[in-house]
Amino acid sequence: MLAQLLDAFFPPMCGICGKENKNFLCYECRNKLQKEFFFKKLRSKNKYFIEQYYFFKYQNLARKLILDMKFEKKPYIYKTIQYFLEKNKKCLENLKKYGIIIVVPLSRQRLHIRGFNQSQLIAHCISNILQIKIQKNILYKTKDILPQSTLNKEQRIQNIKGVYKVQNIECIKNKKILLIDDIYTTGSTLNECCKILVKKGINKQNIGVLTFAKD
C-alpha cells in the first residue's frame, strides 16, 4: 500500500541523482553507494541492548539519502534504500534471528509536520527483504523535544529521559527484538527506548539495534 501511494505521487527516479529509473537507483549511483557500504556488527557494552548493526558511516551519499528523506520531503528514497539492500541481502542473513521489528517512534507533532517516520520506512525495507514482521503500537513518544542533533552527549541523555513509553508489552515478550532507527550518534535515543523495554520485562539479551548509518 505504501509503495503504491509513493508511486502515485513520485515518478520512479534515482534517490541520489534524481534521474528517472524504475529501480529508484541508477547504475552509476549504485556503484558509488556500494563503495560506501559498510555493514557492521558490534557487541554493545553498558547499554540496554546486546548488539548493534549499521550499514553505512554517516557521510557522503549515505548522509545525503537520510537528510533528503527527512528534510527535503522525499519519502520515496526508502525505495532506493530497499533496492540497494536487496542487492546486498546476503550480508543481512544474521538479522534473520530476530523475530520482530520495532521502530523508534516520532512524536505526534513531528509526524504531523513531516508526514512520515523515516525510521519506519527503513524498517519497511528490512521487513520486506527478510520477511520479519514490524510490531506496531509498542513504543510511543509522549512529547516533542529539542532535536537530538543540536545537543551534545550529556544534553542528549537528559533531553530524551522519560520521553518514551511502552504499551502492549505482552506482544513482544520472549521474542528477539530488532529496534530500528535512522542514525546512531551517541546511542542515547536507542538506549532509552531499550531501557524502557527492559524495565517492562524484556531480556536485554533479546534486543539488538539497527540503524541505516552511524555517525
C-alpha positions as CSV (number, residue, x, y, z in Angstrom):
1,M,0.0,0.0,0.0
2,L,2.8,2.4,0.9
3,A,4.7,1.7,-2.3
4,Q,1.6,2.2,-4.4
5,L,0.9,5.6,-2.7
6,L,4.5,6.7,-3.3
7,D,4.4,5.6,-6.9
8,A,1.3,7.6,-7.4
9,F,2.9,10.8,-6.1
10,F,6.5,10.3,-7.1
11,P,7.7,9.1,-10.6
12,P,10.4,6.4,-10.4
13,M,13.7,8.2,-10.0
14,C,17.1,7.7,-8.5
15,G,17.1,8.9,-4.9
16,I,20.6,10.2,-5.3
17,C,21.0,11.9,-8.6
18,G,17.3,12.3,-9.5
19,K,17.4,10.7,-12.9
20,E,14.4,8.6,-14.0
21,N,15.0,5.0,-13.0
22,K,12.5,2.2,-12.4
23,N,14.6,0.8,-9.6
24,F,14.9,4.2,-7.8
25,L,18.7,3.8,-8.0
26,C,20.7,4.2,-11.2
27,Y,23.7,2.1,-12.1
28,E,26.2,4.8,-11.6
29,C,24.9,5.9,-8.2
30,R,24.5,2.3,-7.1
31,N,28.2,1.7,-7.8
32,K,29.2,4.8,-5.8
33,L,26.9,3.8,-2.9
34,Q,28.4,0.3,-3.0
35,K,31.8,1.7,-2.3
36,E,30.5,3.3,0.9
37,F,28.6,0.2,2.1
38,F,30.0,-0.7,5.5
39,F,27.7,-3.3,7.1
40,K,29.0,-3.7,10.6
41,K,28.0,-5.7,13.7
42,L,29.2,-4.6,17.2
43,R,28.8,-6.0,20.6
44,S,27.4,-3.4,23.0
45,K,28.7,-2.7,26.5
46,N,27.0,-0.7,29.2
47,K,23.8,-0.4,27.1
48,Y,20.3,-1.9,27.3
49,F,20.8,-3.8,24.1
50,I,23.3,-6.6,23.2
51,E,24.1,-6.0,19.5
52,Q,24.4,-3.0,17.2
53,Y,24.3,-3.1,13.4
54,Y,24.6,-0.4,10.8
55,F,25.0,-0.2,7.0
56,F,27.0,3.0,6.4
57,K,29.1,5.6,8.1
58,Y,27.1,8.8,8.3
59,Q,28.8,10.7,5.5
60,N,28.8,11.3,1.7
61,L,26.0,9.6,-0.2
62,A,24.5,7.8,2.8
63,R,24.2,11.1,4.7
64,K,22.6,12.7,1.6
65,L,20.0,10.0,1.5
66,I,19.0,10.4,5.1
67,L,18.9,14.2,5.0
68,D,17.0,14.3,1.7
69,M,14.4,11.8,3.0
70,K,13.9,13.7,6.3
71,F,14.2,17.3,5.4
72,E,13.6,17.5,1.7
73,K,10.3,15.6,1.8
74,K,11.5,12.7,-0.3
75,P,10.0,9.6,1.3
76,Y,10.4,7.6,-1.9
77,I,14.1,7.4,-1.1
78,Y,13.2,4.4,1.0
79,K,12.8,2.5,-2.3
80,T,16.3,3.5,-3.3
81,I,17.5,2.0,0.0
82,Q,15.4,-1.1,-0.4
83,Y,16.7,-1.8,-3.9
84,F,20.3,-1.3,-2.7
85,L,19.9,-3.6,0.3
86,E,18.2,-6.3,-1.7
87,K,21.3,-6.4,-3.8
88,N,23.3,-6.9,-0.6
89,K,20.9,-9.1,1.3
90,K,23.4,-11.9,1.8
91,C,25.1,-9.6,4.3
92,L,21.8,-9.4,6.2
93,E,21.5,-13.1,7.0
94,N,22.5,-12.6,10.6
95,L,19.4,-10.4,11.2
96,K,17.1,-13.3,10.5
97,K,17.5,-14.5,14.1
98,Y,15.2,-11.6,15.2
99,G,11.6,-12.4,15.4
100,I,10.1,-8.9,15.3
101,I,11.0,-5.4,14.4
102,I,10.1,-2.3,16.4
103,V,10.6,1.2,15.2
104,V,11.8,4.2,17.2
105,P,8.7,6.5,17.0
106,L,8.3,10.2,16.3
107,S,6.2,12.5,18.4
108,R,2.7,13.1,17.0
109,Q,3.7,16.7,16.3
110,R,6.8,15.8,14.4
111,L,5.0,13.1,12.5
112,H,2.3,15.5,11.5
113,I,4.8,18.1,10.2
114,R,7.0,15.6,8.3
115,G,4.2,13.3,7.2
116,F,6.1,10.1,7.7
117,N,8.6,8.5,10.0
118,Q,11.9,7.9,8.1
119,S,12.8,5.1,10.5
120,Q,9.5,3.4,9.8
121,L,10.4,3.4,6.1
122,I,13.8,2.0,6.7
123,A,12.2,-0.7,8.8
124,H,9.8,-1.4,6.0
125,C,12.8,-2.2,3.7
126,I,14.2,-4.6,6.2
127,S,10.9,-6.2,6.9
128,N,10.3,-6.8,3.1
129,I,13.7,-8.2,2.5
130,L,13.9,-10.5,5.5
131,Q,10.2,-11.2,6.0
132,I,10.3,-10.1,9.6
133,K,7.1,-8.6,11.0
134,I,7.0,-5.0,12.2
135,Q,5.3,-4.9,15.5
136,K,3.4,-1.7,15.8
137,N,1.9,0.2,18.8
138,I,4.7,-0.9,21.2
139,L,6.7,2.2,21.7
140,Y,5.3,5.7,21.6
141,K,6.8,9.2,22.2
142,T,4.9,11.2,24.7
143,K,6.0,14.7,23.7
144,D,8.1,16.6,21.2
145,I,11.6,17.6,22.3
146,L,14.6,19.5,21.1
147,P,16.2,17.8,18.1
148,Q,19.0,15.5,19.4
149,S,21.3,16.6,16.6
150,T,21.5,20.1,18.2
151,L,22.8,18.8,21.6
152,N,26.0,17.3,23.0
153,K,26.1,13.8,24.5
154,E,25.1,14.7,28.1
155,Q,22.4,17.0,26.9
156,R,21.0,14.2,24.6
157,I,20.8,11.8,27.6
158,Q,18.8,14.4,29.6
159,N,16.7,15.5,26.7
160,I,15.4,12.0,25.9
161,K,14.7,10.9,29.5
162,G,11.2,9.8,30.2
163,V,10.0,10.6,26.6
164,Y,9.2,7.1,25.5
165,K,6.5,4.8,26.9
166,V,5.6,1.1,26.2
167,Q,2.3,-0.5,25.6
168,N,1.1,-3.9,24.6
169,I,4.2,-5.4,26.1
170,E,2.7,-8.9,26.1
171,C,3.0,-8.9,22.3
172,I,6.8,-8.9,22.4
173,K,7.7,-10.9,25.5
174,N,10.1,-13.9,24.9
175,K,10.8,-12.7,21.3
176,K,14.1,-11.5,19.8
177,I,13.6,-7.8,19.0
178,L,15.4,-5.7,16.4
179,L,14.9,-2.0,17.2
180,I,15.4,0.3,14.1
181,D,16.3,4.0,13.8
182,D,17.8,6.0,11.0
183,I,21.1,7.3,12.6
184,Y,23.3,6.2,15.5
185,T,25.3,9.1,17.0
186,T,25.7,8.7,20.8
187,G,23.1,6.0,21.1
188,S,21.0,8.0,23.6
189,T,17.7,7.6,21.8
190,L,18.1,3.9,21.1
191,N,19.4,3.1,24.6
192,E,16.5,5.0,26.2
193,C,14.0,3.0,24.2
194,C,15.7,-0.3,25.1
195,K,15.9,0.8,28.8
196,I,12.1,1.2,28.8
197,L,11.6,-2.3,27.2
198,V,14.0,-3.9,29.8
199,K,12.2,-2.2,32.7
200,K,9.0,-3.8,31.4
201,G,10.5,-7.2,31.5
202,I,12.2,-7.7,28.1
203,N,15.6,-9.5,28.4
204,K,18.4,-7.3,27.3
205,Q,20.0,-10.4,25.6
206,N,17.0,-10.4,23.2
207,I,17.4,-6.9,22.0
208,G,19.5,-5.7,19.0
209,V,19.5,-2.3,17.3
210,L,19.9,-1.4,13.7
211,T,20.5,2.0,12.0
212,F,21.0,2.9,8.4
213,A,24.1,4.9,9.4
214,K,26.4,5.6,12.3
215,D,27.9,9.0,12.9
